[in-house]
Amino acid sequence: MKLHVAAITLAIAMTVSSLPGAAIAKTRLIVNCFWPPQHFVCTKVLPGWIEEVERVTEGRVTANIPPKSVSPPPEQLASVEKGLVDAAVQFNGLIGNRVTGALTAMQPFSGTRNSIAMTEAAWETNKKFYPDEFDTVELLAQWVITPGDIYSGTDTPIITLEDFQSRKMWALPGPLANIAKELGAGVVATPAVRSNEVIANGVVDSHMGLNGDGLKAFQVLPYTKSVTRVSRPVYTTTFSFFVNADKWAEISPEDQEAIRAISQASVGKVAAGLWDSVSEEVQATFDEQGILEHKIDPALEAALVKAAEPITEAWLAKASEAGIDGPAALAHYRKRAAELSE
């Protein structure tokens, strides 16, 4: 009798398991975050995306974020391609040898001070001019963050061209570092996450490129005495969020489409909005922290614009080599960023 019951139970189980939808394949993603664990990308942006993914896939796709970054900032794309992690965010300035279109929104004097508007314009431009540029991973979102300004770490502000040329300055690698070098400043360029060790240890006496969030996150406010505002942002930073191609292939087409549909809104726009709000909160504390604000001398701004021209010219040439209509893409981005910022 026991054997007979067992046989019936097994038969029922096999029948049920063969029914459509009875066996649900689940995929778990490891999502890396290279910012400090307390940064809002690690605590809000990526966790928010994970919640949305689990919701729209009804739990068929889940994810977790390691407590510590698996790889350094320059290696985010490589770590996803190699399968060390399944998803990550990459600062596009560190992969300029791999992508070109993603640098459209990073061209000097092209952005505004509205990150959500720039993010929407950048995503539109991506879809219109270079939708398949990330061909080794599945690109799910991109965003542009609050532009930074020029900061002095001494009691003397940086207002004129002569002030700028007299400084040893930290700057983000890429366009900002190149512009600063072109104008004659001594430059130390590192990823933003390493800015503190350069600024706090007195290796430099000024810095260019950090926004309010960066000043707070990388703890350089105590070493900042003044800020110089430029009428148009010198430079804006962009990021891309993507998933390993093989891992993506494990997900059903229906769930892939559901994830695509929510990713730009839940990662790109959310990240951009948080950058602006946090930067505004930090800038509101400048008075109490004794950080003085100054307007740039028009001659210095004109010199910055002039120094930036070769950077955009080089990018346009590279875009042409990559088969991208660079002039059209850049014009479209600038126009839409301005329109959406109004």
C-alpha positions as CSV (number, residue, x, y, z in Angstrom):
1,M,0.0,0.0,0.0
2,K,2.8,2.4,0.9
3,L,4.5,1.8,-2.5
4,H,1.2,2.4,-4.2
5,V,0.7,5.7,-2.4
6,A,4.2,6.7,-3.2
7,A,3.8,5.9,-6.8
8,I,0.6,8.0,-7.0
9,T,2.3,10.9,-5.3
10,L,5.2,10.8,-7.7
11,A,2.9,10.7,-10.7
12,I,1.0,13.7,-9.4
13,A,4.2,15.6,-8.8
14,M,5.5,14.8,-12.3
15,T,2.2,15.9,-13.8
16,V,2.1,19.2,-11.9
17,S,5.7,20.0,-12.8
18,S,4.9,19.5,-16.5
19,L,2.1,22.0,-16.4
20,P,2.8,25.4,-18.1
21,G,4.2,27.9,-15.6
22,A,4.6,25.3,-12.9
23,A,8.4,25.4,-13.1
24,I,9.6,29.0,-12.8
25,A,13.2,29.7,-13.7
26,K,14.7,32.3,-11.4
27,T,17.7,34.5,-12.0
28,R,19.7,36.2,-9.3
29,L,21.9,39.2,-10.2
30,I,24.9,40.5,-8.3
31,V,24.8,44.3,-8.7
32,N,28.0,46.1,-7.9
33,C,28.2,49.6,-6.4
34,F,31.7,51.2,-6.4
35,W,30.6,54.3,-4.3
36,P,31.0,54.2,-0.5
37,P,28.4,51.9,1.0
38,Q,26.5,54.9,2.5
39,H,26.2,56.8,-0.8
40,F,22.7,57.1,-2.2
41,V,23.5,55.1,-5.3
42,C,24.2,52.1,-3.0
43,T,21.4,52.8,-0.6
44,K,18.6,54.2,-2.8
45,V,19.2,54.1,-6.5
46,L,20.3,50.5,-7.1
47,P,18.1,49.0,-4.3
48,G,15.2,50.9,-5.8
49,W,15.9,49.3,-9.2
50,I,16.1,45.9,-7.6
51,E,12.7,46.3,-6.0
52,E,11.2,47.4,-9.3
53,V,12.8,44.4,-11.1
54,E,11.5,42.0,-8.6
55,R,8.0,43.6,-8.8
56,V,7.7,43.6,-12.6
57,T,9.1,40.1,-13.0
58,E,7.0,38.8,-10.1
59,G,10.1,37.6,-8.3
60,R,11.5,35.7,-11.2
61,V,14.5,38.0,-11.2
62,T,16.1,39.1,-7.9
63,A,19.3,40.8,-7.0
64,N,21.7,41.8,-4.2
65,I,24.4,44.3,-3.7
66,P,27.7,43.2,-2.2
67,P,28.7,45.1,1.0
68,K,31.9,46.2,-0.7
69,S,32.7,47.0,-4.3
70,V,34.1,44.0,-6.1
71,S,36.3,46.1,-8.4
72,P,37.7,49.6,-8.6
73,P,35.8,52.4,-10.5
74,P,37.7,52.0,-13.8
75,E,37.0,48.3,-14.0
76,Q,33.2,48.2,-13.7
77,L,32.5,47.4,-17.4
78,A,35.3,44.9,-17.5
79,S,34.0,43.2,-14.3
80,V,30.6,42.8,-15.8
81,E,32.0,41.5,-19.1
82,K,34.1,38.9,-17.2
83,G,31.2,37.8,-15.1
84,L,32.8,38.9,-11.8
85,V,29.5,40.7,-11.1
86,D,26.3,40.7,-13.1
87,A,25.5,44.4,-13.2
88,A,27.3,47.6,-12.5
89,V,27.5,51.4,-13.1
90,Q,30.4,52.8,-15.1
91,F,31.7,56.4,-15.3
92,N,31.8,56.8,-19.0
93,G,34.9,59.0,-18.9
94,L,36.9,56.0,-17.9
95,I,35.9,53.9,-20.9
96,G,36.4,56.5,-23.6
97,N,38.6,54.0,-25.5
98,R,35.5,51.7,-25.7
99,V,32.6,54.1,-26.3
100,T,32.1,57.4,-28.1
101,G,28.4,58.2,-28.1
102,A,28.2,57.9,-24.4
103,L,30.5,60.9,-24.2
104,T,28.2,63.2,-26.1
105,A,26.8,64.8,-22.9
106,M,30.3,65.1,-21.5
107,Q,31.4,67.6,-24.2
108,P,32.4,70.8,-22.5
109,F,29.9,73.7,-22.2
110,S,27.1,71.5,-23.5
111,G,25.0,71.0,-20.4
112,T,22.8,72.8,-18.0
113,R,22.3,72.8,-14.3
114,N,19.3,70.5,-14.4
115,S,20.4,66.8,-14.2
116,I,17.0,65.3,-14.9
117,A,16.7,67.4,-18.1
118,M,20.2,66.5,-19.2
119,T,19.6,62.8,-18.4
120,E,16.4,62.7,-20.5
121,A,18.2,64.5,-23.4
122,A,21.2,62.1,-23.2
123,W,18.9,59.0,-23.2
124,E,17.0,60.4,-26.2
125,T,20.3,61.1,-28.0
126,N,21.5,57.6,-27.3
127,K,18.4,55.9,-28.7
128,K,18.4,58.1,-31.8
129,F,22.1,58.1,-32.7
130,Y,24.0,55.1,-31.2
131,P,21.5,52.6,-29.6
132,D,23.8,49.6,-30.0
133,E,27.1,51.2,-28.9
134,F,27.4,49.0,-25.8
135,D,27.6,45.7,-27.7
136,T,29.2,43.4,-25.1
137,V,26.6,44.1,-22.3
138,E,22.9,45.0,-22.0
139,L,22.7,48.8,-21.5
140,L,19.7,49.6,-19.3
141,A,20.1,53.2,-18.2
142,Q,22.3,56.3,-18.5
143,W,22.3,59.6,-16.6
144,V,24.0,62.9,-16.3
145,I,24.8,64.4,-12.9
146,T,25.0,67.9,-11.4
147,P,28.0,69.8,-12.9
148,G,30.8,70.9,-10.6
149,D,32.5,74.2,-10.3
150,I,36.0,75.6,-9.6
151,Y,37.1,75.5,-5.9
152,S,40.0,77.0,-4.0
153,G,41.6,75.4,-1.0
154,T,43.3,78.6,0.0
155,D,42.1,82.0,1.2
156,T,42.7,83.3,-2.4
157,P,39.8,82.6,-4.7
158,I,40.2,81.5,-8.4
159,I,38.6,84.3,-10.4
160,T,41.1,85.4,-13.1
161,L,43.1,83.5,-15.7
162,E,46.2,84.3,-13.7
163,D,44.7,82.8,-10.6
164,F,43.9,79.6,-12.4
165,Q,47.4,79.3,-13.9
166,S,49.0,79.7,-10.5
167,R,47.3,76.6,-9.1
168,K,48.1,73.0,-8.6
169,M,44.6,71.5,-9.2
170,W,42.8,68.1,-8.8
171,A,40.5,67.4,-11.7
172,L,38.6,64.5,-13.1
173,P,40.5,62.5,-15.7
174,G,39.6,63.4,-19.3
175,P,38.2,66.8,-20.5
176,L,38.5,68.6,-17.2
177,A,42.1,67.6,-16.6
178,N,43.0,68.4,-20.3
179,I,41.3,71.9,-20.1
180,A,43.1,72.7,-16.8
181,K,46.5,71.6,-18.3
182,E,45.8,73.6,-21.5
183,L,45.4,76.8,-19.4
184,G,48.6,76.2,-17.5
185,A,47.5,74.8,-14.2
186,G,49.4,71.9,-12.6
187,V,47.0,69.0,-12.6
188,V,46.6,65.8,-10.6
189,A,43.9,63.7,-12.2
190,T,42.3,60.7,-10.4
191,P,38.8,59.2,-10.2
192,A,36.5,61.1,-7.9
193,V,36.6,58.4,-5.2
194,R,40.3,59.2,-4.8
195,S,39.9,62.9,-4.7
196,N,40.1,63.1,-0.9
197,E,43.5,61.6,-0.6
198,V,44.9,64.2,-3.1
199,I,43.0,67.2,-1.7
200,A,43.1,66.5,2.0
201,N,46.8,65.7,2.0
202,G,47.7,69.0,0.4
203,V,49.0,67.6,-2.8
204,V,46.9,70.3,-4.5
205,D,45.6,73.7,-3.5
206,S,42.4,73.7,-5.6
207,H,40.0,71.3,-7.4
208,M,37.6,71.4,-10.3
209,G,34.7,69.1,-11.2
210,L,33.1,68.0,-7.9
211,N,29.5,69.0,-7.3
212,G,27.8,69.4,-3.9
213,D,27.3,65.7,-3.6
214,G,31.0,65.0,-4.4
215,L,32.2,67.6,-1.9
216,K,30.2,65.7,0.8
217,A,30.7,62.1,-0.3
218,F,34.4,62.4,-0.7
219,Q,34.8,64.6,2.5
220,V,36.6,67.6,0.9
221,L,34.4,70.4,2.3
222,P,36.8,71.1,5.1
223,Y,39.5,71.7,2.6
224,T,37.4,74.1,0.4
225,K,37.5,77.9,1.1
226,S,35.7,79.3,-2.0
227,V,33.8,78.4,-5.1
228,T,33.9,80.2,-8.5
229,R,30.7,79.9,-10.6
230,V,30.9,79.7,-14.4
231,S,27.8,81.0,-16.3
232,R,27.6,77.7,-18.2
233,P,28.8,74.4,-16.8
234,V,32.3,73.6,-18.0
235,Y,31.7,69.9,-17.9
236,T,29.1,67.3,-16.9
237,T,29.7,63.7,-16.0
238,T,27.7,60.7,-17.3
239,F,27.3,57.2,-16.2
240,S,26.0,53.9,-17.7
241,F,24.2,51.0,-16.0
242,F,24.4,47.6,-17.7
243,V,24.0,43.8,-17.2
244,N,26.2,40.9,-18.3
245,A,25.1,39.6,-21.7
246,D,25.1,35.9,-20.7
247,K,23.2,36.6,-17.5
248,W,20.7,38.7,-19.4
249,A,20.1,35.8,-21.8
250,E,18.9,33.7,-18.9
251,I,16.0,36.0,-18.4
252,S,12.8,35.4,-20.4
253,P,12.1,37.9,-23.3
254,E,8.9,39.0,-21.4
255,D,10.9,39.8,-18.3
256,Q,13.7,41.4,-20.3
257,E,11.2,43.8,-21.8
258,A,9.6,44.5,-18.4
259,I,13.0,45.3,-16.9
260,R,14.0,47.6,-19.9
261,A,10.7,49.5,-19.4
262,I,11.4,50.5,-15.8
263,S,15.2,50.8,-15.8
264,Q,15.8,54.3,-17.2
265,A,13.1,55.8,-15.0
266,S,14.1,53.9,-11.8
267,V,17.8,54.3,-12.2
268,G,18.7,57.1,-14.6
269,K,16.1,59.7,-13.6
270,V,16.2,58.8,-9.9
271,A,20.0,59.1,-9.8
272,A,19.9,62.4,-11.6
273,G,17.3,63.8,-9.3
274,L,19.1,62.7,-6.1
275,W,22.3,64.3,-7.3
276,D,20.7,67.6,-7.8
277,S,18.8,67.5,-4.5
278,V,21.9,66.5,-2.5
279,S,24.1,69.0,-4.2
280,E,21.6,71.8,-3.5
281,E,21.5,70.8,0.2
282,V,25.2,70.8,0.4
283,Q,25.5,74.2,-1.4
284,A,23.0,75.6,1.0
285,T,25.5,75.1,3.9
286,F,28.3,77.0,2.2
287,D,27.7,80.2,4.2
288,E,27.8,78.4,7.6
289,Q,31.0,76.6,6.5
290,G,32.7,79.8,5.5
291,I,32.9,78.8,1.8
292,L,32.7,82.1,-0.2
293,E,31.1,82.3,-3.6
294,H,32.5,84.3,-6.5
295,K,31.6,84.9,-10.2
296,I,34.2,84.0,-12.8
297,D,36.1,86.7,-14.7
298,P,34.7,86.7,-18.3
299,A,38.3,86.5,-19.6
300,L,38.9,83.2,-17.6
301,E,35.6,81.8,-18.9
302,A,36.5,82.7,-22.4
303,A,39.8,81.0,-22.0
304,L,38.1,77.9,-20.7
305,V,35.8,77.8,-23.7
306,K,38.8,78.2,-26.0
307,A,40.8,75.5,-24.2
308,A,37.8,73.1,-24.6
309,E,37.5,73.4,-28.4
310,P,40.2,70.8,-29.2
311,I,38.4,68.3,-26.9
312,T,35.2,68.5,-28.8
313,E,37.0,68.5,-32.1
314,A,38.8,65.3,-31.2
315,W,35.5,63.8,-30.0
316,L,33.8,64.7,-33.3
317,A,36.6,63.0,-35.3
318,K,36.4,59.9,-33.1
319,A,32.6,59.8,-33.5
320,S,33.0,59.9,-37.3
321,E,35.4,57.0,-37.1
322,A,32.8,55.1,-35.1
323,G,30.1,55.7,-37.6
324,I,28.3,58.2,-35.4
325,D,27.0,61.5,-36.8
326,G,28.7,63.5,-34.1
327,P,27.6,67.0,-35.1
328,A,24.0,66.0,-35.3
329,A,24.1,64.0,-32.0
330,L,25.8,66.9,-30.1
331,A,23.4,69.5,-31.6
332,H,20.4,67.3,-30.6
333,Y,21.7,66.8,-27.1
334,R,22.4,70.5,-26.5
335,K,19.0,71.5,-28.0
336,R,17.0,69.0,-25.9
337,A,19.0,69.6,-22.7
338,A,18.3,73.4,-23.0
339,E,14.6,72.9,-23.9
340,L,14.0,70.4,-21.1
341,S,15.7,72.7,-18.6
342,E,13.4,75.6,-19.2
